[in-house]
Amino acid sequence: MKPNKSTSVLQRQADWLANYKPGLRVTEQGTVVSVGDGITWIKGLPSAAIEDILIFADGSRGMVFDLNRDRIGAILLYETEALTSGTTVFLSRHSLSIPVAEDFLGRIIDPLGMPLDGLPPPAHAGRENLEKASPAIIARDFVHKPLYTGIKIIDTLIPIGKGQRQLIIGDEGLGRTSIAIDTVINQKDQDVLCIYVMIGQKRSSVVSTIETLRSYQALDYTVCVVAEASALPGLQYIAPFAGCALAEYWMARGRDTLIIYDDLSTHARTYRELSLLLRRPPGREAYPGDIFFVHSRLLERSTCLNAENGGGSLTALPIVETKQGEIAAYIPTNLISITDGQIYLNNELFVSGFRPAIDITKSVSRIGGKAQHPGISTQSGQMKLEYLQFLELEMFTRFGQRLEASMEERIKRGRLLREILKQDRLSPLSCCFQLAWLIAFNDGFFNAAEPKEIGKVLAKIEQGTATTTLTLDSSHEQWRQAIQDWLNLDAKQPS
């Protein structure tokens, strides 16, 4: 007969009693002095250390966040209605950790690993500490594999490599989250596991993001770590570290992972709120002095491991908000200095209809070019130089200046290129298509087209690349001939 649940419990109790050994045990206990706004002050617990987990007698959980001479400041991770002053507190002697396993793919969880999707908790193979040292230098490798976002302007002009930290920066409402979602959707069938961390967002925004990922079958290879706006500030603070711990679990097993932090501006404000409530000395803009360290120790964990350490990678796309395009604000400049480049979204470009509204002149990828495929790198380098020259020349047309014929031709090609770079959200494109349109533009296949016809030409190229047997390693002549066939052009098409 199959043993029932109560029989299993009795067996575990019998095993515990059989292994019990009497001896002297010393424990500490403290007392809650006050509680409110997601924090609590505690007397006692003289051996408590920063980031120790606290267990309250009512069932609440907290984490030591501040140490004073006569009391402890802690942030609450779980709070019951019974928590009040006078509640007894114990040290768990454990650091904060999160359960990890393959079963977390496709799930929506909170930063403690508890399910938020109404399903049973996933079976886990172990636990990972939220706070870990970043991989040693000797364990790292150079970023050498591309991570394609499916967005034309990024994959060609601001390429991202696996293991890179690329900041997405811009005002609210310019499409920062759309870029992140498009990137996650484009990882389908690419053997990249994704972790999407949502920090302090409204429930409607959280639901919208999750439903979008589900409708594009991206949730099958994605874990959503959610600490919405109504969650305790402590949960919002640990959310990115929980997502990073999950990503590191897979990276250590040789997998390629992508993590989205949406967004670190909210995370910084939450950390400021907790620090001020715990009476830490404020610094610039009332942020505590260690806010730079908080984000740097998080983002430094993103890397590409060498073969001896499994060869996995953790690519990070942190999102940060600016106010009225002020890129030199405190938190944005901190994150720019930590990351390997930034994708800057411009409000003027968004209003003019250029979307995604990425400003090439202020966007950069410092190491992504090393991971870019040589074919795309060669073609995009030629195109980027032409586009930047066009942006400078276009300024002269605003003053009614009369230009030479060659200048007029360059401006015309630049305007065609600007139309080509426009792209609707939720429509990621393949890497072969990126190479095909670059060759088509550089070889002059778009010269005879009007701006309103660009969409039709690109559709023909996209349809052709969806069925072609050519790869990124195919020769330039093979691609050129294929493009001519797709566009039904004369073989003598001038370059």
Helices and strands as residue ranges (DSSP letters): H 5-19, E 29-36, E 39-44, E 52-56, E 61-67, E 72-78, E 88-95, E 97-100, G 102-104, E 108-109, E 126-129, G 137-139, E 146-147, H 152-157, E 160-161, E 167-170, H 176-185, E 192-199, H 203-215, G 219-221, E 222-227, H 233-251, E 256-262, H 264-277, G 284-286, H 291-299, G 307-309, E 313-321, H 330-338, E 341-344, H 347-351, E 364-365, H 368-371, H 374-397, H 405-421, H 431-442, G 451-453, H 454-467, H 476-487
